[in-house]
Amino acid sequence: MSSLSIGLVSLLAMILLVYGGLHVPIALALSSFAGVWAIKGSPLLASKLLALAAADSISSYIFGVVPLFVLMGLVVSVADIGRDTFDVANQLFRRIKGGLGVATVLANAVFAAITGISIASAAVFTKVAVPEMLRHGYRPRFAVGVVAGSSVLGMLIPPSLLLILYGILAEQSVGDLFIAGIVPGILLALTFMLAIVVMARRYPDYVGGMQAAARGEESSASTVTLIAKILPIVILVGTVMGGIYGGVFTPTEAGAVGALGAIILAVGKRKFSWAKLWQVAVETGHVTASILFLIIAASMYSRMLALTGMPSFFGELISGSNLGLWGLIVIYVAIVLVMGTILDSSSIMLIMVPLVLPILGGYQVDLIWFGIITVLAVEIGLLTPPLGIAAYVIKGTLDDQSITLNDIFAGALPFALIMLLVLALVMVFPWLATGLL
């Protein structure tokens, strides 16, 4: 059997293992080991080659950014900063139709700028925003849909764990990726807000909450109170992103500054304790270990693919088929969207990016722009059944068990369609991602 045939069999075996329910990193590692063994004819040599790939894959200083931003996001989550952000946004939009929905999106956008984890956003705002919207008469399906849709902003607006992961896989500057995610992230948030206002005016029976604007004056807060709530968050975001953008420190150093700033902010709010610090530290370790295990397995997988010659084979096949760059990107996005129905975001990226990057080399593609396209396409999977993780997080966090998983997926559908629109805009107008670079 030729090396190419072995590569194709290994790829097929990996897909079958994943569909069969095996964890993605284990499926990647097993298929990689079997593929290298078949090519080299020695299990000892295969194990040594893959051990070398594992050691090389996470030995870089850049990987320090993963636990630091995870720590920062988790500290922010336990410090009720999401509630403060929502309170401020609610005061700003309380008098317009659909105002609580708009406030949820805005709060999620700000919260995303200090967490980088969509799941954290989904969990926090399910507790904070959904009960408030239900209390003001919004329809349950709309309320959970807004939270599910806006939670994806956490993986696009920097800092973002998916952008960090892509930067590592594609060997691109994490700082440049962060900057490239700013305009698409803001565009997506603004489009969500506009869609909510339009839905509230055109389809009031679907949205509900028409009495919310009239009640808004009851809970008005002073300007000083609002500034006191939002100023520490603005300072934290400005310090992290301003430091990266201004070249004051690297993304890894920015993660350390952000984590320290989040801890100081939490202590200042008296929302932190030694018990919570231990809880956050342990959870940070769990999340970091799972991410790094995925990266190690993906490194093994990409090494195996390189040995089989599959990337060059597919590159020649695509070049000969006259698909061109746009044909390749459209097919790539379609595959990612389909994979989003069964796999989580990190797994999709770890499977697809090593496969497609060598092919893109012949087209002189801007890999920063391509990274934003990838993250947008991957994030749509958070909202699509049957494995939309954001929907499951919301369902698990909800106090109202009468809201079903189908309600969450149905409510998130308009926001998934909006994400497709923004994805198309970024594909057609690359300067939306690269204009600030």
Sequence and secondary structure as in RCSB ss.txt:
>XXXX:A:sequence
MSSLSIGLVSLLAMILLVYGGLHVPIALALSSFAGVWAIKGSPLLASKLLALAAADSISSYIFGVVPLFVLMGLV
VSVADIGRDTFDVANQLFRRIKGGLGVATVLANAVFAAITGISIASAAVFTKVAVPEMLRHGYRPRFAVGVVAGS
SVLGMLIPPSLLLILYGILAEQSVGDLFIAGIVPGILLALTFMLAIVVMARRYPDYVGGMQAAARGEESSASTVT
LIAKILPIVILVGTVMGGIYGGVFTPTEAGAVGALGAIILAVGKRKFSWAKLWQVAVETGHVTASILFLIIAASM
YSRMLALTGMPSFFGELISGSNLGLWGLIVIYVAIVLVMGTILDSSSIMLIMVPLVLPILGGYQVDLIWFGIITV
LAVEIGLLTPPLGIAAYVIKGTLDDQSITLNDIFAGALPFALIMLLVLALVMVFPWLATGLL
>XXXX:A:secstr
  HHHHHHHHHHHHHHHHHTT  HHHHHHHHHHHHHHHHHS HHHHHHHHHHHHHHHT SGGGGHHHHHHHHHHH
HHHTTHHHHHHHHHHHHHTTSTTHHHHHHHHHHHHHHTTT  HHHHHHHHHHHHHHHHHHTTB HHHHHHHHHHH
HGGGGTSSS HHHHHHHHHHT  HHHHHHHTHHHHHHHHHHHHHHHHHHHHH HHHHB TTHHHHGGGG   HHH
HHHHHHHHHHHHHHHHHHHHTTSS HHHHHHHHHHHHHHHHHHTT   HHHHHHHHHHHHHHHHHHHHHHHHHHH
HHHHHHHHTHHHHHHHHHHHTT HHHHHHHHHHHHHHHHTTTS HHHHHHHHHHHHHHHHGGGT  HHHHHHHHH
HHHHHGGGSTTT HHHHHHHHH S TTS HHHHHHHHHHHHHHHHHHHHHHHH THHHHTT 
